[in-house]
């Protein structure tokens, strides 16, 4: 566990990490504004794509940092009410979980599908249902158990969609990342 965090932290020394994370941050800010809506509630959002990609490529530390930065910048760009740190905590925790489950995993193996599913279920239960509902209850002044049923229904719909999208995106990212040999190209640049 410690080595995983240490290796992820060391990724920040590489220029390619900063460049790709800048791209992922921009992508996440755009995706944060897009959602498939059902009525007045957001049903499916795609901002998780950038965080899961950062977790897959660079580990839990970088993905958590990206998630927190994205949340703060999203609020600064288009504030919807007062800033609440609980949601930033959720973004950081989600990134850390993506990194813990997906970092440096061989994509071709069948275990990656299981890792994606387990990761999304854990994020759904702990980050979205427990913490997310708690933060919303605290922020909106409503009861936790009043909000929970609608959030459970939403998560039951989003988890399978997110798993399928993650599998497709990470498969493509893995192929492009290693075909372009990013590990060697960026790391060997000398001033």
PyMOL CGO cylinders between C-alpha atoms (Angstrom):
from pymol import cmd
from pymol.cgo import CYLINDER

trace = [
    CYLINDER, 0.00, 0.00, 0.00, 2.77, 2.45, 0.96, 0.3, 1, 1, 1, 1, 1, 1,
    CYLINDER, 2.77, 2.45, 0.96, 4.74, 1.58, -2.20, 0.3, 1, 1, 1, 1, 1, 1,
    CYLINDER, 4.74, 1.58, -2.20, 1.66, 2.21, -4.30, 0.3, 1, 1, 1, 1, 1, 1,
    CYLINDER, 1.66, 2.21, -4.30, 1.28, 5.72, -2.87, 0.3, 1, 1, 1, 1, 1, 1,
    CYLINDER, 1.28, 5.72, -2.87, 5.04, 6.35, -3.09, 0.3, 1, 1, 1, 1, 1, 1,
    CYLINDER, 5.04, 6.35, -3.09, 5.21, 5.27, -6.74, 0.3, 1, 1, 1, 1, 1, 1,
    CYLINDER, 5.21, 5.27, -6.74, 2.17, 7.40, -7.54, 0.3, 1, 1, 1, 1, 1, 1,
    CYLINDER, 2.17, 7.40, -7.54, 3.74, 10.40, -5.80, 0.3, 1, 1, 1, 1, 1, 1,
    CYLINDER, 3.74, 10.40, -5.80, 6.95, 9.91, -7.80, 0.3, 1, 1, 1, 1, 1, 1,
    CYLINDER, 6.95, 9.91, -7.80, 4.89, 10.06, -11.01, 0.3, 1, 1, 1, 1, 1, 1,
    CYLINDER, 4.89, 10.06, -11.01, 4.60, 13.83, -10.38, 0.3, 1, 1, 1, 1, 1, 1,
    CYLINDER, 4.60, 13.83, -10.38, 8.33, 14.20, -11.15, 0.3, 1, 1, 1, 1, 1, 1,
    CYLINDER, 8.33, 14.20, -11.15, 7.75, 13.15, -14.74, 0.3, 1, 1, 1, 1, 1, 1,
    CYLINDER, 7.75, 13.15, -14.74, 6.91, 15.81, -17.32, 0.3, 1, 1, 1, 1, 1, 1,
    CYLINDER, 6.91, 15.81, -17.32, 4.52, 13.46, -19.11, 0.3, 1, 1, 1, 1, 1, 1,
    CYLINDER, 4.52, 13.46, -19.11, 2.43, 13.16, -15.95, 0.3, 1, 1, 1, 1, 1, 1,
    CYLINDER, 2.43, 13.16, -15.95, 2.01, 16.93, -15.68, 0.3, 1, 1, 1, 1, 1, 1,
    CYLINDER, 2.01, 16.93, -15.68, 1.16, 17.28, -19.38, 0.3, 1, 1, 1, 1, 1, 1,
    CYLINDER, 1.16, 17.28, -19.38, -1.35, 14.43, -19.43, 0.3, 1, 1, 1, 1, 1, 1,
    CYLINDER, -1.35, 14.43, -19.43, -2.89, 15.52, -16.12, 0.3, 1, 1, 1, 1, 1, 1,
    CYLINDER, -2.89, 15.52, -16.12, -3.34, 19.02, -17.55, 0.3, 1, 1, 1, 1, 1, 1,
    CYLINDER, -3.34, 19.02, -17.55, -5.25, 17.48, -20.44, 0.3, 1, 1, 1, 1, 1, 1,
    CYLINDER, -5.25, 17.48, -20.44, -7.28, 15.29, -18.07, 0.3, 1, 1, 1, 1, 1, 1,
    CYLINDER, -7.28, 15.29, -18.07, -8.07, 18.30, -15.87, 0.3, 1, 1, 1, 1, 1, 1,
    CYLINDER, -8.07, 18.30, -15.87, -9.38, 20.26, -18.85, 0.3, 1, 1, 1, 1, 1, 1,
    CYLINDER, -9.38, 20.26, -18.85, -11.39, 17.24, -20.00, 0.3, 1, 1, 1, 1, 1, 1,
    CYLINDER, -11.39, 17.24, -20.00, -12.80, 16.76, -16.51, 0.3, 1, 1, 1, 1, 1, 1,
    CYLINDER, -12.80, 16.76, -16.51, -13.85, 20.41, -16.25, 0.3, 1, 1, 1, 1, 1, 1,
    CYLINDER, -13.85, 20.41, -16.25, -15.74, 20.08, -19.53, 0.3, 1, 1, 1, 1, 1, 1,
    CYLINDER, -15.74, 20.08, -19.53, -17.30, 16.73, -18.61, 0.3, 1, 1, 1, 1, 1, 1,
    CYLINDER, -17.30, 16.73, -18.61, -18.36, 18.08, -15.20, 0.3, 1, 1, 1, 1, 1, 1,
    CYLINDER, -18.36, 18.08, -15.20, -20.76, 20.42, -16.98, 0.3, 1, 1, 1, 1, 1, 1,
    CYLINDER, -20.76, 20.42, -16.98, -22.34, 17.66, -19.08, 0.3, 1, 1, 1, 1, 1, 1,
    CYLINDER, -22.34, 17.66, -19.08, -24.90, 15.18, -17.81, 0.3, 1, 1, 1, 1, 1, 1,
    CYLINDER, -24.90, 15.18, -17.81, -27.71, 13.02, -19.05, 0.3, 1, 1, 1, 1, 1, 1,
    CYLINDER, -27.71, 13.02, -19.05, -30.64, 14.33, -17.03, 0.3, 1, 1, 1, 1, 1, 1,
    CYLINDER, -30.64, 14.33, -17.03, -33.86, 12.73, -15.95, 0.3, 1, 1, 1, 1, 1, 1,
    CYLINDER, -33.86, 12.73, -15.95, -36.23, 15.43, -14.79, 0.3, 1, 1, 1, 1, 1, 1,
    CYLINDER, -36.23, 15.43, -14.79, -34.46, 17.91, -12.52, 0.3, 1, 1, 1, 1, 1, 1,
    CYLINDER, -34.46, 17.91, -12.52, -31.83, 15.48, -11.23, 0.3, 1, 1, 1, 1, 1, 1,
    CYLINDER, -31.83, 15.48, -11.23, -28.53, 14.51, -12.81, 0.3, 1, 1, 1, 1, 1, 1,
    CYLINDER, -28.53, 14.51, -12.81, -28.66, 10.86, -13.69, 0.3, 1, 1, 1, 1, 1, 1,
    CYLINDER, -28.66, 10.86, -13.69, -25.43, 10.06, -15.48, 0.3, 1, 1, 1, 1, 1, 1,
    CYLINDER, -25.43, 10.06, -15.48, -22.32, 12.24, -15.60, 0.3, 1, 1, 1, 1, 1, 1,
    CYLINDER, -22.32, 12.24, -15.60, -19.05, 11.43, -17.31, 0.3, 1, 1, 1, 1, 1, 1,
    CYLINDER, -19.05, 11.43, -17.31, -16.53, 13.41, -15.27, 0.3, 1, 1, 1, 1, 1, 1,
    CYLINDER, -16.53, 13.41, -15.27, -15.33, 10.13, -13.75, 0.3, 1, 1, 1, 1, 1, 1,
    CYLINDER, -15.33, 10.13, -13.75, -13.54, 9.32, -17.02, 0.3, 1, 1, 1, 1, 1, 1,
    CYLINDER, -13.54, 9.32, -17.02, -10.66, 11.71, -16.34, 0.3, 1, 1, 1, 1, 1, 1,
    CYLINDER, -10.66, 11.71, -16.34, -10.25, 10.60, -12.73, 0.3, 1, 1, 1, 1, 1, 1,
    CYLINDER, -10.25, 10.60, -12.73, -10.30, 6.90, -13.58, 0.3, 1, 1, 1, 1, 1, 1,
    CYLINDER, -10.30, 6.90, -13.58, -7.81, 7.48, -16.40, 0.3, 1, 1, 1, 1, 1, 1,
    CYLINDER, -7.81, 7.48, -16.40, -5.48, 9.34, -14.03, 0.3, 1, 1, 1, 1, 1, 1,
    CYLINDER, -5.48, 9.34, -14.03, -5.81, 6.52, -11.51, 0.3, 1, 1, 1, 1, 1, 1,
    CYLINDER, -5.81, 6.52, -11.51, -5.06, 3.94, -14.20, 0.3, 1, 1, 1, 1, 1, 1,
    CYLINDER, -5.06, 3.94, -14.20, -2.00, 5.77, -15.57, 0.3, 1, 1, 1, 1, 1, 1,
    CYLINDER, -2.00, 5.77, -15.57, -0.54, 7.52, -12.53, 0.3, 1, 1, 1, 1, 1, 1,
    CYLINDER, -0.54, 7.52, -12.53, -1.97, 6.00, -9.35, 0.3, 1, 1, 1, 1, 1, 1,
    CYLINDER, -1.97, 6.00, -9.35, -3.93, 7.06, -6.28, 0.3, 1, 1, 1, 1, 1, 1,
    CYLINDER, -3.93, 7.06, -6.28, -1.96, 10.15, -5.28, 0.3, 1, 1, 1, 1, 1, 1,
    CYLINDER, -1.96, 10.15, -5.28, -2.15, 11.82, -8.68, 0.3, 1, 1, 1, 1, 1, 1,
    CYLINDER, -2.15, 11.82, -8.68, -5.78, 10.81, -9.26, 0.3, 1, 1, 1, 1, 1, 1,
    CYLINDER, -5.78, 10.81, -9.26, -6.80, 12.12, -5.83, 0.3, 1, 1, 1, 1, 1, 1,
    CYLINDER, -6.80, 12.12, -5.83, -4.99, 15.39, -6.50, 0.3, 1, 1, 1, 1, 1, 1,
    CYLINDER, -4.99, 15.39, -6.50, -6.68, 15.67, -9.89, 0.3, 1, 1, 1, 1, 1, 1,
    CYLINDER, -6.68, 15.67, -9.89, -10.11, 14.94, -8.39, 0.3, 1, 1, 1, 1, 1, 1,
    CYLINDER, -10.11, 14.94, -8.39, -9.74, 17.58, -5.68, 0.3, 1, 1, 1, 1, 1, 1,
    CYLINDER, -9.74, 17.58, -5.68, -8.39, 20.17, -8.10, 0.3, 1, 1, 1, 1, 1, 1,
    CYLINDER, -8.39, 20.17, -8.10, -11.22, 19.48, -10.54, 0.3, 1, 1, 1, 1, 1, 1,
    CYLINDER, -11.22, 19.48, -10.54, -13.85, 19.91, -7.83, 0.3, 1, 1, 1, 1, 1, 1,
    CYLINDER, -13.85, 19.91, -7.83, -12.44, 23.22, -6.60, 0.3, 1, 1, 1, 1, 1, 1,
    CYLINDER, -12.44, 23.22, -6.60, -11.96, 24.63, -10.12, 0.3, 1, 1, 1, 1, 1, 1,
    CYLINDER, -11.96, 24.63, -10.12, -15.45, 23.51, -11.16, 0.3, 1, 1, 1, 1, 1, 1,
    CYLINDER, -15.45, 23.51, -11.16, -16.92, 25.38, -8.22, 0.3, 1, 1, 1, 1, 1, 1,
    CYLINDER, -16.92, 25.38, -8.22, -14.84, 28.47, -9.02, 0.3, 1, 1, 1, 1, 1, 1,
    CYLINDER, -14.84, 28.47, -9.02, -15.88, 28.43, -12.69, 0.3, 1, 1, 1, 1, 1, 1,
    CYLINDER, -15.88, 28.43, -12.69, -19.59, 27.89, -12.14, 0.3, 1, 1, 1, 1, 1, 1,
    CYLINDER, -19.59, 27.89, -12.14, -20.57, 28.10, -8.49, 0.3, 1, 1, 1, 1, 1, 1,
    CYLINDER, -20.57, 28.10, -8.49, -23.88, 26.50, -7.61, 0.3, 1, 1, 1, 1, 1, 1,
    CYLINDER, -23.88, 26.50, -7.61, -24.37, 27.58, -4.03, 0.3, 1, 1, 1, 1, 1, 1,
    CYLINDER, -24.37, 27.58, -4.03, -21.72, 27.82, -1.34, 0.3, 1, 1, 1, 1, 1, 1,
    CYLINDER, -21.72, 27.82, -1.34, -18.52, 25.79, -1.51, 0.3, 1, 1, 1, 1, 1, 1,
    CYLINDER, -18.52, 25.79, -1.51, -18.67, 22.64, 0.63, 0.3, 1, 1, 1, 1, 1, 1,
    CYLINDER, -18.67, 22.64, 0.63, -15.48, 20.66, 1.32, 0.3, 1, 1, 1, 1, 1, 1,
    CYLINDER, -15.48, 20.66, 1.32, -17.36, 17.36, 1.66, 0.3, 1, 1, 1, 1, 1, 1,
    CYLINDER, -17.36, 17.36, 1.66, -17.80, 17.16, -2.09, 0.3, 1, 1, 1, 1, 1, 1,
    CYLINDER, -17.80, 17.16, -2.09, -14.10, 17.87, -2.63, 0.3, 1, 1, 1, 1, 1, 1,
    CYLINDER, -14.10, 17.87, -2.63, -13.32, 15.08, -0.16, 0.3, 1, 1, 1, 1, 1, 1,
    CYLINDER, -13.32, 15.08, -0.16, -15.51, 12.76, -2.26, 0.3, 1, 1, 1, 1, 1, 1,
    CYLINDER, -15.51, 12.76, -2.26, -13.65, 13.72, -5.44, 0.3, 1, 1, 1, 1, 1, 1,
    CYLINDER, -13.65, 13.72, -5.44, -10.29, 13.07, -3.77, 0.3, 1, 1, 1, 1, 1, 1,
    CYLINDER, -10.29, 13.07, -3.77, -11.45, 9.75, -2.29, 0.3, 1, 1, 1, 1, 1, 1,
    CYLINDER, -11.45, 9.75, -2.29, -12.86, 8.62, -5.64, 0.3, 1, 1, 1, 1, 1, 1,
    CYLINDER, -12.86, 8.62, -5.64, -9.54, 9.33, -7.35, 0.3, 1, 1, 1, 1, 1, 1,
    CYLINDER, -9.54, 9.33, -7.35, -7.61, 7.49, -4.65, 0.3, 1, 1, 1, 1, 1, 1,
    CYLINDER, -7.61, 7.49, -4.65, -9.86, 4.44, -5.05, 0.3, 1, 1, 1, 1, 1, 1,
    CYLINDER, -9.86, 4.44, -5.05, -9.46, 4.47, -8.84, 0.3, 1, 1, 1, 1, 1, 1,
    CYLINDER, -9.46, 4.47, -8.84, -5.70, 4.57, -8.39, 0.3, 1, 1, 1, 1, 1, 1,
    CYLINDER, -5.70, 4.57, -8.39, -5.64, 1.82, -5.79, 0.3, 1, 1, 1, 1, 1, 1,
    CYLINDER, -5.64, 1.82, -5.79, -7.62, -0.56, -7.98, 0.3, 1, 1, 1, 1, 1, 1,
    CYLINDER, -7.62, -0.56, -7.98, -6.35, 0.32, -11.46, 0.3, 1, 1, 1, 1, 1, 1,
    CYLINDER, -6.35, 0.32, -11.46, -2.77, 1.64, -11.21, 0.3, 1, 1, 1, 1, 1, 1,
    CYLINDER, -2.77, 1.64, -11.21, -0.20, -0.44, -13.09, 0.3, 1, 1, 1, 1, 1, 1,
    CYLINDER, -0.20, -0.44, -13.09, -2.61, -3.26, -13.77, 0.3, 1, 1, 1, 1, 1, 1,
    CYLINDER, -2.61, -3.26, -13.77, -2.19, -5.28, -16.94, 0.3, 1, 1, 1, 1, 1, 1,
    CYLINDER, -2.19, -5.28, -16.94, -5.13, -4.29, -19.07, 0.3, 1, 1, 1, 1, 1, 1,
    CYLINDER, -5.13, -4.29, -19.07, -5.25, -7.47, -21.14, 0.3, 1, 1, 1, 1, 1, 1,
    CYLINDER, -5.25, -7.47, -21.14, -5.98, -9.63, -18.12, 0.3, 1, 1, 1, 1, 1, 1,
    CYLINDER, -5.98, -9.63, -18.12, -9.54, -10.64, -17.29, 0.3, 1, 1, 1, 1, 1, 1,
    CYLINDER, -9.54, -10.64, -17.29, -9.02, -9.43, -13.74, 0.3, 1, 1, 1, 1, 1, 1,
    CYLINDER, -9.02, -9.43, -13.74, -9.18, -5.80, -14.88, 0.3, 1, 1, 1, 1, 1, 1,
    CYLINDER, -9.18, -5.80, -14.88, -12.92, -6.13, -15.55, 0.3, 1, 1, 1, 1, 1, 1,
    CYLINDER, -12.92, -6.13, -15.55, -13.39, -7.41, -12.02, 0.3, 1, 1, 1, 1, 1, 1,
    CYLINDER, -13.39, -7.41, -12.02, -11.23, -4.57, -10.67, 0.3, 1, 1, 1, 1, 1, 1,
    CYLINDER, -11.23, -4.57, -10.67, -13.32, -1.99, -12.55, 0.3, 1, 1, 1, 1, 1, 1,
    CYLINDER, -13.32, -1.99, -12.55, -16.58, -3.45, -11.22, 0.3, 1, 1, 1, 1, 1, 1,
    CYLINDER, -16.58, -3.45, -11.22, -15.35, -3.71, -7.61, 0.3, 1, 1, 1, 1, 1, 1,
    CYLINDER, -15.35, -3.71, -7.61, -13.90, -0.20, -7.75, 0.3, 1, 1, 1, 1, 1, 1,
    CYLINDER, -13.90, -0.20, -7.75, -17.14, 1.31, -9.09, 0.3, 1, 1, 1, 1, 1, 1,
    CYLINDER, -17.14, 1.31, -9.09, -19.25, -0.57, -6.52, 0.3, 1, 1, 1, 1, 1, 1,
    CYLINDER, -19.25, -0.57, -6.52, -17.03, 0.65, -3.64, 0.3, 1, 1, 1, 1, 1, 1,
    CYLINDER, -17.03, 0.65, -3.64, -17.13, 4.22, -4.95, 0.3, 1, 1, 1, 1, 1, 1,
    CYLINDER, -17.13, 4.22, -4.95, -20.88, 3.95, -5.38, 0.3, 1, 1, 1, 1, 1, 1,
    CYLINDER, -20.88, 3.95, -5.38, -21.48, 2.65, -1.85, 0.3, 1, 1, 1, 1, 1, 1,
    CYLINDER, -21.48, 2.65, -1.85, -18.97, 4.63, 0.20, 0.3, 1, 1, 1, 1, 1, 1,
    CYLINDER, -18.97, 4.63, 0.20, -18.31, 7.80, -1.77, 0.3, 1, 1, 1, 1, 1, 1,
    CYLINDER, -18.31, 7.80, -1.77, -21.67, 8.42, -3.43, 0.3, 1, 1, 1, 1, 1, 1,
    CYLINDER, -21.67, 8.42, -3.43, -24.27, 6.75, -1.23, 0.3, 1, 1, 1, 1, 1, 1,
    CYLINDER, -24.27, 6.75, -1.23, -22.83, 7.17, 2.26, 0.3, 1, 1, 1, 1, 1, 1,
    CYLINDER, -22.83, 7.17, 2.26, -20.66, 10.29, 2.09, 0.3, 1, 1, 1, 1, 1, 1,
    CYLINDER, -20.66, 10.29, 2.09, -22.47, 11.97, -0.82, 0.3, 1, 1, 1, 1, 1, 1,
    CYLINDER, -22.47, 11.97, -0.82, -25.85, 11.55, 0.84, 0.3, 1, 1, 1, 1, 1, 1,
    CYLINDER, -25.85, 11.55, 0.84, -24.43, 12.72, 4.17, 0.3, 1, 1, 1, 1, 1, 1,
    CYLINDER, -24.43, 12.72, 4.17, -22.97, 15.87, 2.59, 0.3, 1, 1, 1, 1, 1, 1,
    CYLINDER, -22.97, 15.87, 2.59, -26.21, 16.60, 0.75, 0.3, 1, 1, 1, 1, 1, 1,
    CYLINDER, -26.21, 16.60, 0.75, -28.25, 16.08, 3.92, 0.3, 1, 1, 1, 1, 1, 1,
    CYLINDER, -28.25, 16.08, 3.92, -25.94, 18.42, 5.85, 0.3, 1, 1, 1, 1, 1, 1,
    CYLINDER, -25.94, 18.42, 5.85, -25.81, 21.03, 3.10, 0.3, 1, 1, 1, 1, 1, 1,
    CYLINDER, -25.81, 21.03, 3.10, -29.52, 20.99, 2.18, 0.3, 1, 1, 1, 1, 1, 1,
    CYLINDER, -29.52, 20.99, 2.18, -30.84, 20.44, 5.71, 0.3, 1, 1, 1, 1, 1, 1,
    CYLINDER, -30.84, 20.44, 5.71, -32.76, 17.32, 4.73, 0.3, 1, 1, 1, 1, 1, 1,
    CYLINDER, -32.76, 17.32, 4.73, -32.80, 13.90, 6.34, 0.3, 1, 1, 1, 1, 1, 1,
    CYLINDER, -32.80, 13.90, 6.34, -30.21, 11.32, 5.30, 0.3, 1, 1, 1, 1, 1, 1,
    CYLINDER, -30.21, 11.32, 5.30, -32.79, 8.53, 4.96, 0.3, 1, 1, 1, 1, 1, 1,
    CYLINDER, -32.79, 8.53, 4.96, -35.16, 10.79, 3.04, 0.3, 1, 1, 1, 1, 1, 1,
    CYLINDER, -35.16, 10.79, 3.04, -32.50, 11.35, 0.35, 0.3, 1, 1, 1, 1, 1, 1,
    CYLINDER, -32.50, 11.35, 0.35, -31.12, 7.80, 0.28, 0.3, 1, 1, 1, 1, 1, 1,
    CYLINDER, -31.12, 7.80, 0.28, -33.80, 5.94, -1.78, 0.3, 1, 1, 1, 1, 1, 1,
    CYLINDER, -33.80, 5.94, -1.78, -33.52, 8.27, -4.80, 0.3, 1, 1, 1, 1, 1, 1,
    CYLINDER, -33.52, 8.27, -4.80, -29.73, 8.11, -4.63, 0.3, 1, 1, 1, 1, 1, 1,
    CYLINDER, -29.73, 8.11, -4.63, -29.78, 4.29, -4.50, 0.3, 1, 1, 1, 1, 1, 1,
    CYLINDER, -29.78, 4.29, -4.50, -31.96, 4.20, -7.62, 0.3, 1, 1, 1, 1, 1, 1,
    CYLINDER, -31.96, 4.20, -7.62, -29.59, 6.57, -9.39, 0.3, 1, 1, 1, 1, 1, 1,
    CYLINDER, -29.59, 6.57, -9.39, -26.53, 4.48, -8.43, 0.3, 1, 1, 1, 1, 1, 1,
    CYLINDER, -26.53, 4.48, -8.43, -28.18, 1.25, -9.61, 0.3, 1, 1, 1, 1, 1, 1,
    CYLINDER, -28.18, 1.25, -9.61, -28.49, 2.82, -13.04, 0.3, 1, 1, 1, 1, 1, 1,
    CYLINDER, -28.49, 2.82, -13.04, -25.13, 4.59, -13.21, 0.3, 1, 1, 1, 1, 1, 1,
    CYLINDER, -25.13, 4.59, -13.21, -22.79, 1.84, -11.96, 0.3, 1, 1, 1, 1, 1, 1,
    CYLINDER, -22.79, 1.84, -11.96, -23.28, -0.52, -14.95, 0.3, 1, 1, 1, 1, 1, 1,
    CYLINDER, -23.28, -0.52, -14.95, -23.05, 2.39, -17.40, 0.3, 1, 1, 1, 1, 1, 1,
    CYLINDER, -23.05, 2.39, -17.40, -19.87, 3.68, -15.73, 0.3, 1, 1, 1, 1, 1, 1,
    CYLINDER, -19.87, 3.68, -15.73, -18.30, 0.20, -15.76, 0.3, 1, 1, 1, 1, 1, 1,
    CYLINDER, -18.30, 0.20, -15.76, -18.93, -0.24, -19.48, 0.3, 1, 1, 1, 1, 1, 1,
    CYLINDER, -18.93, -0.24, -19.48, -17.65, 3.25, -20.31, 0.3, 1, 1, 1, 1, 1, 1,
    CYLINDER, -17.65, 3.25, -20.31, -14.56, 2.75, -18.10, 0.3, 1, 1, 1, 1, 1, 1,
    CYLINDER, -14.56, 2.75, -18.10, -13.74, -0.56, -19.76, 0.3, 1, 1, 1, 1, 1, 1,
    CYLINDER, -13.74, -0.56, -19.76, -13.94, 0.97, -23.24, 0.3, 1, 1, 1, 1, 1, 1,
    CYLINDER, -13.94, 0.97, -23.24, -12.03, 4.15, -22.34, 0.3, 1, 1, 1, 1, 1, 1,
    CYLINDER, -12.03, 4.15, -22.34, -9.28, 2.43, -20.35, 0.3, 1, 1, 1, 1, 1, 1,
    CYLINDER, -9.28, 2.43, -20.35, -8.81, -0.15, -23.09, 0.3, 1, 1, 1, 1, 1, 1,
    CYLINDER, -8.81, -0.15, -23.09, -8.25, 2.66, -25.58, 0.3, 1, 1, 1, 1, 1, 1,
    CYLINDER, -8.25, 2.66, -25.58, -6.05, 4.68, -23.21, 0.3, 1, 1, 1, 1, 1, 1,
    CYLINDER, -6.05, 4.68, -23.21, -3.89, 1.63, -22.50, 0.3, 1, 1, 1, 1, 1, 1,
    CYLINDER, -3.89, 1.63, -22.50, -3.44, 0.91, -26.19, 0.3, 1, 1, 1, 1, 1, 1,
    CYLINDER, -3.44, 0.91, -26.19, -2.57, 4.50, -27.16, 0.3, 1, 1, 1, 1, 1, 1,
    CYLINDER, -2.57, 4.50, -27.16, -0.37, 5.15, -24.12, 0.3, 1, 1, 1, 1, 1, 1,
    CYLINDER, -0.37, 5.15, -24.12, 1.86, 2.14, -24.70, 0.3, 1, 1, 1, 1, 1, 1,
    CYLINDER, 1.86, 2.14, -24.70, 1.82, 2.26, -28.52, 0.3, 1, 1, 1, 1, 1, 1,
    CYLINDER, 1.82, 2.26, -28.52, 3.10, 5.83, -28.39, 0.3, 1, 1, 1, 1, 1, 1,
    CYLINDER, 3.10, 5.83, -28.39, 5.69, 4.68, -25.84, 0.3, 1, 1, 1, 1, 1, 1,
    CYLINDER, 5.69, 4.68, -25.84, 5.01, 7.61, -23.53, 0.3, 1, 1, 1, 1, 1, 1,
    CYLINDER, 5.01, 7.61, -23.53, 7.02, 5.99, -20.76, 0.3, 1, 1, 1, 1, 1, 1,
    CYLINDER, 7.02, 5.99, -20.76, 10.23, 6.47, -22.70, 0.3, 1, 1, 1, 1, 1, 1,
    CYLINDER, 10.23, 6.47, -22.70, 9.57, 9.51, -24.91, 0.3, 1, 1, 1, 1, 1, 1,
    CYLINDER, 9.57, 9.51, -24.91, 8.80, 12.06, -22.22, 0.3, 1, 1, 1, 1, 1, 1,
    CYLINDER, 8.80, 12.06, -22.22, 11.13, 10.72, -19.55, 0.3, 1, 1, 1, 1, 1, 1,
    CYLINDER, 11.13, 10.72, -19.55, 14.19, 10.90, -21.81, 0.3, 1, 1, 1, 1, 1, 1,
    CYLINDER, 14.19, 10.90, -21.81, 13.81, 14.60, -22.72, 0.3, 1, 1, 1, 1, 1, 1,
    CYLINDER, 13.81, 14.60, -22.72, 16.87, 16.50, -21.54, 0.3, 1, 1, 1, 1, 1, 1,
    CYLINDER, 16.87, 16.50, -21.54, 17.21, 20.30, -21.34, 0.3, 1, 1, 1, 1, 1, 1,
]
cmd.load_cgo(trace, "trace")
